[in-house]
Structures are given as structure tokens and as C-alpha cells.
Amino acid sequence: MSVAQAVAPPQAPEPSLVAYAQEEQAEEEAAVQWVAMHVDSAIWNGSESDATRIARLPVGSYFLVLGDSVGGRIPVHYWGSTTTRATDGWVDAAAIGPIPAPGADWVQPIFPPRRVINDLGNELYRGDPSLPLVALTFDAGADRGASLQLLEVLRDKGVRATFFVTGQFADRYPDIMRVIAMDGHELANHSYTHSDFRKLSEGQMRSEIRLATASIESTSGVRIAPLWRAPFGSRTARILEIVEEEGLRPIYWTLDSGDWLPNATTDRVLSTVLGRTVSGSIVVHHVQPRATAEAMPRIIDELRGRGLELVTVSDLIGP
């Protein structure tokens, strides 16, 4: 059977979460190609209740239906993306909604590229302002603090976020790394020691990046997304060139929640995030402040109430 590469839609998925289909002629046989306009869906390695979740389908992913639903899950083949390898698995039918046969006039949608906003060079500053998508991001480089409380909130609310983690944090808290991975969040590089890259040699920068990736992947058991955030937000054009030479996309932020400030409180974090978040925003928080964990339920509810969808940085960027 043939498959199509995962792509993202130009707008938020319809609430109905209806999946569409088309017939595609393969070299020797016809295959049915389905595109799921889902919000968020997991791939499991079986239809049983004790099956293991092996990947996530990002918004608007293409996949092939391989058979009929069993136990509420549909067997599929997923082509893959920058963060998830192609694989066969099972998708919860309820997560994607009904899959009707396509009408005679149905054609495959053409998804235009995202109009993302860059800062220095190719460093991402904001997602497409025309799409109601927001990426909540969390930097992890100090102590564990209220990180488990934060993860519980994200789990209860069904939110997937991007965690920029230092290698030292990963080595110190492998239990937290496993929880982040098991909850389906996106993991990204935040250097190994959280040093100011402007004070490092080129060799030291490359070492920081490579060691961080190794620690994050070994403790979490998953591959990182090819994304990097500068410690302290400290970077130059040359630093970003080195980061890209190492195969990572530099990510900045549209909005700083201010949760790291000495006077940060739950109310101040709420006021900052809710008062300044707009479509396409990349919002930076940190995992340890209790103010962040306590503010997060209301942040999530109110942003969703405005019609904003909370996605990972990779989903914000699009294909």
C-alpha cells in the first residue's frame, strides 16, 4: 500500500473531527488513503486495553486504514514526521470520529505552508498569526520544583507541550523524564549545563548540544524533536548557525510568562499569559515554579475558551 507524508491543515480541525478519504492508484493495486483531521491522537501497538502507546499523530496527519475497528481502535499505517517514525499501530476510533466514504466530488486538500515569523536568521519567534494555535513551552534546567504537579495538570487537561530540557536536569531526574515522555510531550534541547553560549567556544557549544541530546534521549527513551532554545535567551547569529549545523532549529519565544522572576505569583503569571497571548504565540514557562503549576488550569481553560488550540512547537511550525 502507498502512503502520504504527514502534513498539517491550514486551520484548526473542525469540532466534528471527521476524517476524509480518497482513492489512490499504487503500482499494482489501489489503496485507500485517509487523512484524519483530528486534534490529538495516540498510536497504540495493539487493540487490547493493556496496549502500549508508541507514538502520537500530529494535527492533520495522513495515515492508511489497514482493517476494521477492533475494541474501539482502528489499525493504521502512519507515514511519520520529524518527531515520529513511520509505523503500523492502532488509533482510537473515538479520537478521530467517524470515517465516511468520500463523496464523488471530494479532492485531496492542498495545505499551504505556515507563515511563521522568525527572529534572528531561522530562529522561530512566533507561529502563523492567522491560525488559532498556541504552543505552551516549559524550560527545565534547575531543580524539579513543582514539575510533577505541572505534568499532572497537563495530563488532566489533555495538553501536549514542548519541554526544553538541559542534559543535567535529565541526568538528575530520569523519573521526570520518563513521565514527560509517557505523557506524549515533545522533548527538545536546552544545552547540557545551561551555560551562556556567548561565553563558550565553538567546540564547547557543540559539546553542550550533543551531550544534552544524549542525556535527554537516554533518560526519556524517546528521540528529541530537532529543536533548541538558548539558555537565558542568550544568542548571536553565529551561535544560531552552529546550532543549525548541529541539525537543530533555534526556538525563541513570543511571550515570557515571567514565572522565573523573584516576585512571580500565580496571579501575575495568569495576568501576563492571559493578557498577552495571541494566535501563533510561543509562551515560555519553567517547570519548577509552583505559580506556574497553579496558574496552568485556568490558562488552559481560558485560552481554549478563546478558540485557541494548544499544540507542540513542531505542530505550530507545521510540515
Beta strands, then each sheet from edge to edge (+ up, - down):
strand 1: 19-25
strand 2: 30-36
strand 3: 41-44
strand 4: 53-57
strand 5: 62-65
strand 6: 73-78
strand 7: 87-92
strand 8: 117-118
strand 9: 124-126
strand 10: 133-140
strand 11: 162-165
strand 12: 186-189
strand 13: 227-228
strand 14: 249-250
strand 15: 255-256
strand 16: 282-286
strand 17: 309-311
sheet 1: 1+ 2- 5+ 6- 7+ 3- 4+
sheet 2: 8+ 9-
sheet 3: 12+ 11+ 10+ 16+ 15+
sheet 4: 12+ 11+ 10+ 17+
sheet 5: 13+ 14+
end
